[in-house]
Amino acid sequence: MTRAPLAGEDAPRRLDQTIARWADQWPGTLLGVEHRDEPDGAGHHHWLIRLRGTERDTVTLWLSLRQRTVHVECELAPAPGERLEEVYRFCLARNRALREVHLALGPEDGLYLVAEVPAGEVTVERLDELVGATVASVDELYPTVMALGHGAWFRRRPPRP
């Protein structure tokens, strides 16, 4: 197995510049990008990207620059409160067809969309593919996951004009 090369010392600056160039392409949809200049305790740098969603008001992506990769994650839905077997069966069946991102259990058993990309491969175009795939997957999966797993309180809202 070939491992991604180690990200250099300038990787946080390069990724920040890539995200800034990418952000220019999403006017009206991009709600904001946040970044802390300091790494966390593990030495990872983080970015938070918020976008306006169709099925969900806000789609939030976390990007974490790790030693060799950029980890991308987005919470799709909180842990199902009902019909767990149906939710997980639906997610497993849909996971097979997803491209760029895949479904995973996250903190507190929430359902997440995740991806891992070698740090050197994150270009404006590649970031656009990842964000686009994430937003499209949220729009496609969110209503069904919420209706199955949180049907007691979730009601799909009417489409925006």
Buried (B, 14 or more C-beta within 10 A) or exposed (E): EEEBEEBEEEBBEBBBEBBEEBBEEBEEBBBEBEBEEEEEEEEBBBBEBBBBBBBBEEBBBBBBBBEBBBBBBBBBBBBBEEBEEBBBEBBEEBBEEBEBBBBBEBEEEBBBBBBBBBBBEBEBEBBEBBBEBBBBBBBBBBBBBBBBBBEEEBEEEEEEE
